[in-house]
């Protein structure tokens, strides 16, 4: 097969600002010709197919063709292959002209992980955006600094609790639970992913009931509480849901980000009339990142792409409880929310999924103060109830931020709620609380 020299270029030989670079992990048979394979991927996602077709001129290819800018075999065999090698593994980097798809997610995904997502062992690891392309995205309205300003909390991690049970409570029951949670000092309460606008708990009714309850709780505790109301729905209903919720008093929103899509999230985040923070929920993310061989990396799915879409905070599932996540994957996804990225504001990570008061030290040591510690059962299921569960988190956070360990803090009689939680569930690393992961 003749390989057009246009296919193979150095990344620093590309014309500035015209190309997005996608990095992939691929595996294939020992007999694979890596250059031929990479070139086939580049052409499949841009100008052509496996055979030359009429109209595919040199000028057209020069303008629209994907380029191969890196082929790295791992291990890096160069003179021969061991007899027991049956499969070869590569990191490939392909460059795609951004004028092929424009500053949007749908056609960008169609390009970088379109037909080739069905080509066996191929996983999209990362995307590098040219400055000009990235400038077309506004990013979050609030981000970390904006959320902290709304809450007037600048010197510690935040605490989130999700309503449990996830679905089935009516507006009055939801409001009563939110009130007791807020009294414990929880900063952010969220709907769970299954509650948006069901018949038994309509969105506007829920907003009015919950916000009245939070007003009472906030006056009593002298702090502000955000509540992220789930507005997930059919695409054409999303904006109306958001505006109805805000008009009814909502001070934050939540979206099941991947089920509705990144362009829909961006539509909401960019809307000047939607002037409250938006939380990205983690539904469907595992279907996109969990396979080691296909899909996309967890950092892209959980953090980088929702952040690019303009969401202010995002749930990042943790490896502490029921989800089969490696610690490395968790840390990388968390830092993808926080790392400086041109004008795109940081998105505050919200680790959850089996988090208890015993994880406070662990999370602060990993992410510092810019983290939202999310706990459902450890607040609502606290031995003394939801208010005590929130107080236990605040006591633990205050201690750790002062350099006091959780165990030492439990010796202080003022921290009886924290002690009760630690007695029940322990400190991370000392004993297994629960584990629903497959053995």
C-alpha positions as CSV (number, residue, x, y, z in Angstrom):
1,X,0.0,0.0,0.0
2,X,1.3,3.5,-0.9
3,X,1.2,5.9,2.0
4,X,0.6,9.5,1.0
5,X,3.4,11.7,2.6
6,X,0.6,13.9,3.8
7,X,-0.3,11.3,6.4
8,X,2.9,11.4,8.3
9,X,3.9,14.7,9.9
10,X,5.7,15.9,13.0
11,X,3.3,17.5,15.5
12,X,5.5,20.6,15.5
13,X,5.4,20.6,11.7
14,X,1.7,21.2,11.6
15,X,0.4,24.6,10.7
16,X,-0.4,26.4,14.0
17,X,-3.9,26.5,15.4
18,X,-5.5,24.3,12.8
19,X,-5.3,20.9,14.3
20,X,-6.8,19.0,17.3
21,X,-4.5,16.2,18.4
22,X,-6.1,12.9,19.6
23,X,-4.1,10.3,21.5
24,X,-5.2,6.7,21.4
25,X,-4.2,3.3,22.9
26,X,-4.5,0.5,20.3
27,X,-3.7,-3.2,20.2
28,X,-3.7,-5.4,17.2
29,X,-2.2,-8.6,15.7
30,X,1.5,-9.1,15.6
31,X,1.4,-8.8,11.8
32,X,-0.1,-5.3,11.9
33,X,1.7,-2.7,9.9
34,X,1.5,0.3,12.3
35,X,1.9,3.0,9.8
36,X,-0.7,1.5,7.5
37,X,-3.1,1.0,10.4
38,X,-2.6,4.6,11.7
39,X,-3.1,6.0,8.2
40,X,-6.3,4.0,7.8
41,X,-7.6,5.5,11.0
42,X,-6.8,9.1,9.9
43,X,-8.4,8.7,6.5
44,X,-11.5,6.8,7.9
45,X,-12.3,9.8,10.2
46,X,-11.7,12.5,7.5
47,X,-11.6,12.3,3.7
48,X,-12.1,8.7,2.6
49,X,-12.3,5.0,2.9
50,X,-10.1,2.0,2.2
51,X,-10.0,2.6,-1.6
52,X,-9.5,5.8,-3.6
53,X,-12.7,7.4,-4.6
54,X,-13.5,10.0,-7.3
55,X,-13.4,13.6,-6.0
56,X,-10.8,12.9,-3.4
57,X,-8.3,15.3,-5.0
58,X,-4.9,16.3,-3.6
59,X,-6.2,19.8,-2.7
60,X,-9.1,18.3,-0.8
61,X,-6.8,15.9,1.1
62,X,-4.4,18.6,1.9
63,X,-7.1,20.7,3.5
64,X,-9.2,18.0,5.3
65,X,-7.0,14.9,5.8
66,X,-6.2,13.6,9.3
67,X,-2.4,13.4,10.0
68,X,-0.5,10.7,11.8
69,X,1.8,12.7,14.2
70,X,3.0,9.9,16.5
71,X,3.3,6.1,16.6
72,X,4.9,4.6,19.7
73,X,5.0,0.9,20.3
74,X,5.0,-0.3,23.9
75,X,7.3,-2.1,24.5
76,X,9.4,-0.4,21.9
77,X,10.5,-3.4,19.8
78,X,12.9,-2.3,17.0
79,X,14.8,-5.3,15.7
80,X,12.6,-8.3,16.3
81,X,9.6,-9.6,18.3
82,X,9.9,-12.3,21.0
83,X,8.3,-15.6,19.9
84,X,5.6,-15.4,22.6
85,X,4.3,-12.0,21.3
86,X,0.9,-12.4,19.6
87,X,-0.4,-8.9,20.1
88,X,1.3,-5.5,19.7
89,X,0.4,-2.4,21.6
90,X,0.7,1.2,20.5
91,X,0.1,4.8,21.5
92,X,-1.1,6.7,18.4
93,X,-1.4,10.4,18.0
94,X,-3.6,11.7,15.1
95,X,-4.2,15.3,14.2
96,X,-7.5,16.4,12.8
97,X,-8.2,19.8,11.1
98,X,-10.6,21.6,13.4
99,X,-12.3,23.3,10.4
100,X,-13.7,19.8,9.6
101,X,-16.1,20.0,12.5
102,X,-16.0,23.4,14.2
103,X,-16.3,24.3,17.9
104,X,-18.9,21.8,18.9
105,X,-19.0,18.4,20.6
106,X,-21.2,16.3,18.3
107,X,-19.1,16.5,15.2
108,X,-15.9,16.6,17.1
109,X,-16.8,13.2,18.7
110,X,-17.9,11.9,15.3
111,X,-14.4,12.7,14.1
112,X,-12.2,11.6,17.0
113,X,-14.1,8.5,18.1
114,X,-16.6,7.9,15.4
115,X,-16.5,4.8,13.1
116,X,-13.1,3.9,14.6
117,X,-14.8,3.2,17.9
118,X,-15.9,-0.1,16.3
119,X,-12.4,-1.2,15.3
120,X,-11.6,-3.4,18.3
121,X,-9.0,-2.5,20.9
122,X,-8.9,1.3,20.5
123,X,-9.4,3.8,23.3
124,X,-9.3,7.6,23.1
125,X,-7.0,8.7,25.9
126,X,-6.8,12.5,25.5
127,X,-7.6,15.5,23.3
128,X,-5.3,18.5,22.9
129,X,-7.1,21.6,21.6
130,X,-5.5,24.5,19.7
131,X,-5.9,27.9,21.4
132,X,-8.1,29.3,18.7
133,X,-10.5,26.4,19.0
134,X,-10.6,26.5,22.8
135,X,-11.4,30.2,22.8
136,X,-14.7,29.3,21.2
137,X,-15.8,27.7,24.5
138,X,-16.7,29.9,27.4
139,X,-16.3,27.4,30.2
140,X,-18.0,27.7,33.5
141,X,-19.7,30.8,34.7
142,X,-18.8,30.1,38.4
143,X,-16.2,27.4,38.8
144,X,-14.5,27.0,42.1
145,X,-14.1,30.7,43.0
146,X,-17.7,31.5,42.0
147,X,-19.1,28.7,44.1
148,X,-17.0,29.7,47.1
149,X,-18.2,33.3,46.7
150,X,-21.8,32.2,46.7
151,X,-21.3,30.2,49.9
152,X,-18.8,32.6,51.4
153,X,-16.6,29.7,52.2
154,X,-13.0,30.1,51.1
155,X,-10.7,28.1,53.5
156,X,-11.9,24.5,53.5
157,X,-13.4,21.7,51.5
158,X,-17.1,21.8,50.9
159,X,-19.6,19.0,52.0
160,X,-22.3,17.6,49.7
161,X,-25.1,15.3,50.6
162,X,-27.5,13.7,48.1
163,X,-31.1,13.0,48.9
164,X,-31.7,9.4,49.9
165,X,-33.8,7.5,49.1
166,X,-32.9,8.5,45.5
167,X,-36.5,8.5,44.3
168,X,-39.9,8.2,45.9
169,X,-40.0,11.2,48.3
170,X,-42.6,13.9,47.6
171,X,-41.7,17.6,47.8
172,X,-42.6,17.9,51.5
173,X,-40.6,14.9,52.4
174,X,-37.6,16.1,50.3
175,X,-37.8,19.5,52.0
176,X,-37.9,18.1,55.5
177,X,-34.8,15.9,54.8
178,X,-33.0,18.8,53.2
179,X,-33.7,21.0,56.2
180,X,-32.2,18.5,58.6
181,X,-29.2,17.9,56.4
182,X,-28.5,21.6,56.0
183,X,-28.7,22.2,59.8
184,X,-25.6,20.0,60.2
185,X,-23.5,22.4,58.1
186,X,-23.7,20.6,54.7
187,X,-22.9,23.2,52.0
188,X,-24.5,21.6,49.0
189,X,-27.4,19.2,48.8
190,X,-28.3,17.6,45.5
191,X,-31.2,15.7,44.0
192,X,-30.1,12.2,43.0
193,X,-30.0,11.2,39.4
194,X,-33.3,9.5,39.3
195,X,-35.3,12.6,40.4
196,X,-35.9,15.3,37.9
197,X,-39.6,16.1,37.2
198,X,-41.5,12.9,38.2
199,X,-45.3,13.0,38.8
200,X,-44.8,12.3,42.5
201,X,-42.3,15.2,43.0
202,X,-42.7,17.8,40.3
203,X,-39.7,20.1,39.8
204,X,-41.3,23.4,40.6
205,X,-43.1,22.1,43.7
206,X,-39.9,20.5,44.9
207,X,-38.0,23.8,44.4
208,X,-40.5,25.8,46.3
209,X,-40.7,23.4,49.2
210,X,-36.9,22.8,49.5
211,X,-35.9,26.5,49.2
212,X,-38.3,27.5,51.9
213,X,-36.9,24.8,54.1
214,X,-33.3,25.9,53.4
215,X,-34.1,29.5,54.1
216,X,-35.2,28.4,57.6
217,X,-32.1,26.2,58.1
218,X,-29.7,28.9,56.8
219,X,-31.1,31.5,59.1
220,X,-30.7,29.1,62.0
221,X,-27.1,28.0,61.2
222,X,-25.9,31.4,59.9
223,X,-24.6,29.8,56.6
224,X,-25.9,29.4,53.1
225,X,-26.8,26.1,51.5
226,X,-26.9,25.4,47.7
227,X,-29.3,22.8,46.4
228,X,-28.7,21.4,42.9
229,X,-32.1,20.5,41.4
230,X,-32.0,17.9,38.7
231,X,-33.4,19.3,35.4
232,X,-32.6,16.3,33.2
233,X,-35.2,15.8,30.4
234,X,-35.7,15.7,26.7
235,X,-33.3,18.1,25.0
236,X,-36.1,20.6,24.0
237,X,-37.3,20.8,27.7
238,X,-33.9,21.4,29.3
239,X,-33.8,25.2,29.1
240,X,-37.4,25.6,30.2
241,X,-36.8,23.3,33.2
242,X,-33.8,25.4,34.2
243,X,-35.7,28.7,33.9
244,X,-38.7,27.3,35.7
245,X,-36.5,26.1,38.5
246,X,-34.7,29.4,38.8
247,X,-37.9,31.3,38.7
248,X,-39.2,29.2,41.6
249,X,-36.1,30.0,43.6
250,X,-33.5,27.4,42.7
251,X,-29.9,28.5,43.6
252,X,-28.2,25.7,41.7
253,X,-29.0,23.0,39.1
254,X,-27.9,19.5,38.2
255,X,-27.7,17.7,34.9
256,X,-27.2,14.0,34.1
257,X,-24.5,15.2,31.7
258,X,-23.7,12.3,29.4
259,X,-27.3,11.1,28.9
260,X,-28.3,14.5,27.6
261,X,-24.9,15.2,25.8
262,X,-22.1,17.7,26.1
263,X,-23.6,20.1,23.6
264,X,-26.8,20.3,25.6
265,X,-24.8,20.9,28.8
266,X,-22.9,23.7,27.0
267,X,-26.2,25.2,25.8
268,X,-27.3,25.5,29.5
269,X,-24.0,26.8,30.8
270,X,-23.7,29.4,28.1
271,X,-27.2,30.7,28.5
272,X,-27.0,34.2,30.2
273,X,-30.4,33.6,31.8
274,X,-29.2,30.5,33.6
275,X,-27.3,32.3,36.3
276,X,-26.7,29.6,38.9
277,X,-24.0,26.9,39.2
278,X,-24.5,23.6,37.4
279,X,-23.4,20.2,38.7
280,X,-22.5,17.4,36.3
281,X,-23.8,14.0,37.5
282,X,-21.9,10.9,36.6
283,X,-24.6,8.7,35.0
284,X,-23.5,6.6,32.0
285,X,-19.9,7.6,32.4
286,X,-18.8,4.0,33.2
287,X,-20.2,2.8,29.9
288,X,-17.8,5.2,28.2
289,X,-14.6,4.7,30.2
290,X,-14.6,1.3,32.1
291,X,-13.4,-0.9,29.3
292,X,-9.5,-1.0,29.2
293,X,-9.7,-1.6,25.4
294,X,-12.3,0.9,24.1
295,X,-14.3,4.0,24.7
296,X,-12.6,7.1,26.3
297,X,-10.4,7.7,29.3
298,X,-12.1,8.5,32.6
299,X,-10.3,11.9,32.7
300,X,-12.0,12.9,29.5
301,X,-15.4,11.5,30.4
302,X,-15.6,12.6,34.0
303,X,-13.7,15.9,34.0
304,X,-12.1,17.4,30.9
305,X,-15.1,17.4,28.6
306,X,-17.8,18.3,31.1
307,X,-15.4,21.1,32.2
308,X,-15.1,22.3,28.6
309,X,-18.9,22.2,28.3
310,X,-19.0,24.8,31.1
311,X,-20.2,22.8,34.1
312,X,-19.1,24.2,37.5
313,X,-18.7,21.1,39.6
314,X,-18.6,17.4,38.8
315,X,-19.1,14.1,40.5
316,X,-16.0,12.0,40.3
317,X,-16.7,8.5,41.5
318,X,-14.2,7.3,44.1
319,X,-12.5,3.9,44.6
320,X,-13.5,3.8,48.3
321,X,-16.8,1.9,48.1
322,X,-18.9,0.1,45.5
323,X,-17.3,1.3,42.2
324,X,-14.4,-0.6,40.6
325,X,-12.1,2.4,40.0
326,X,-8.3,2.4,40.4
327,X,-6.7,5.0,42.6
328,X,-4.7,6.3,39.7
329,X,-7.8,6.8,37.6
330,X,-9.5,8.6,40.4
331,X,-6.6,11.0,41.1
332,X,-6.1,11.8,37.4
333,X,-9.9,12.5,36.9
334,X,-9.8,14.7,40.0
335,X,-6.8,16.7,38.8
336,X,-8.3,17.1,35.3
337,X,-11.0,19.2,37.1
338,X,-8.4,21.4,38.8
339,X,-5.4,21.9,36.6
340,X,-4.9,25.3,35.0
341,X,-6.3,25.3,31.4
342,X,-6.1,28.6,29.6
343,X,-9.3,30.6,30.2
344,X,-11.4,27.6,31.2
345,X,-12.2,27.8,34.9
346,X,-11.5,24.9,37.2
347,X,-14.4,22.6,37.8
348,X,-14.7,21.6,41.5
349,X,-14.4,17.8,41.9
350,X,-17.0,16.0,44.0
351,X,-15.7,12.5,45.0
352,X,-18.5,10.2,46.0
353,X,-19.7,6.6,46.1
354,X,-19.0,5.2,49.6
355,X,-17.4,8.3,51.1
356,X,-17.5,8.6,54.9
357,X,-16.1,11.0,57.5
358,X,-13.2,8.6,57.7
359,X,-12.1,9.7,54.2
360,X,-11.6,13.4,55.1
361,X,-7.8,13.1,55.7
362,X,-7.4,11.0,52.5
363,X,-9.2,13.5,50.3
364,X,-7.6,16.6,51.7
365,X,-4.2,15.1,51.3
366,X,-4.9,14.2,47.7
367,X,-6.7,17.4,46.5
368,X,-6.2,20.1,49.2
369,X,-9.1,22.3,50.1
370,X,-10.7,22.6,46.6
371,X,-12.8,19.5,46.8
372,X,-16.4,18.8,47.6
373,X,-16.7,15.7,49.8
374,X,-19.9,13.9,48.7
375,X,-21.6,11.6,51.1
376,X,-25.2,10.2,51.2
377,X,-25.3,7.3,53.7
378,X,-22.6,8.7,56.0
379,X,-24.8,11.8,56.6
380,X,-28.4,10.5,56.3
381,X,-27.4,7.2,57.9
382,X,-25.4,8.6,60.7
383,X,-26.2,6.9,64.0
384,X,-27.7,10.1,65.4
385,X,-29.4,11.2,62.2
386,X,-28.7,13.5,59.2
387,X,-28.0,16.7,61.2
388,X,-25.4,14.9,63.2
389,X,-23.9,13.4,60.0
390,X,-23.3,16.8,58.6
391,X,-21.8,18.1,61.9
392,X,-19.5,15.1,61.9
393,X,-18.1,16.1,58.5
394,X,-17.6,19.7,59.5
395,X,-15.9,18.7,62.7
396,X,-13.5,16.3,60.9
397,X,-12.7,18.9,58.2
398,X,-12.0,21.6,60.7
399,X,-9.7,19.3,62.6
400,X,-7.7,18.1,59.5
401,X,-7.4,21.7,58.2
402,X,-5.7,22.6,61.5
403,X,-3.3,19.6,61.2
404,X,-5.2,17.4,63.7
405,X,-5.8,13.8,62.8
406,X,-9.3,12.4,62.8
407,X,-8.4,10.0,65.6
408,X,-7.1,12.9,67.7
409,X,-10.1,15.0,66.9
410,X,-12.4,12.2,68.2
411,X,-10.8,12.6,71.7
412,X,-12.3,16.1,71.9
413,X,-15.7,16.0,73.7
414,X,-17.0,18.7,71.3
415,X,-16.7,16.3,68.4
416,X,-19.1,13.6,69.6
417,X,-20.8,13.4,66.2
418,X,-17.5,12.8,64.5
419,X,-16.5,10.2,67.1
420,X,-19.8,8.4,66.5
421,X,-19.2,8.3,62.7
422,X,-15.6,7.1,63.1
423,X,-16.7,4.4,65.6
424,X,-19.2,3.2,63.1
425,X,-17.2,3.3,59.9
426,X,-13.6,3.8,60.9
427,X,-10.8,5.8,59.3
428,X,-9.8,5.1,55.6
429,X,-7.1,2.4,55.3
430,X,-7.7,0.9,58.7
431,X,-10.6,-1.4,57.9
432,X,-12.9,-2.3,55.0
433,X,-16.3,-0.6,55.5
434,X,-18.1,-2.3,52.6
435,X,-17.3,-3.5,49.2
436,X,-19.8,-4.3,46.5
437,X,-17.3,-4.7,43.8
438,X,-17.1,-8.0,42.0
439,X,-14.4,-10.3,43.4
